[in-house]
Amino acid sequence: MEVDSADDGRVLCAACRTDLANEPAVDPMHLVRGSYWEAHVLVSCWRCMTGAVDARDDVGLCPSCRRQLSDV
């Protein structure tokens, strides 16, 4: 397998260089929106939209929905 060095200093084979060049561009606004939602916990359950969610809950379910899903 042949590798070559480009202007950016990375040493990659032709297949990897092509894969890297074909990656979609990163949307900065997508990153911002994602960061916002990761930093703010849900207030209401995402399943029933009415039950309160405990701030320590990492799933975003109210106790009632959590029980219903664990019974399945």
C-alpha positions, 0 to 999 in steps of 0.5 A: 500500500502506498502512502504519501504526504500532503500539504497538511502534513498527514501521511495517508494512503489514497483510499483514506485520503479520498474518504477524508476529502469526501467527509461532509462539512461540519455545520457550526449551528448544528454543533451549537444547538446540540451543545445547548440541548446537552447542557439543559436537562429536560423539564418534562418527560419526552414520552408523555410530555406532562410528567416532571423529570428529575434533574438527576435522571439521564434518560428524560423520563418521568417515574411513571413512564420509566416504570411502564417501560421497565415492565415491558 
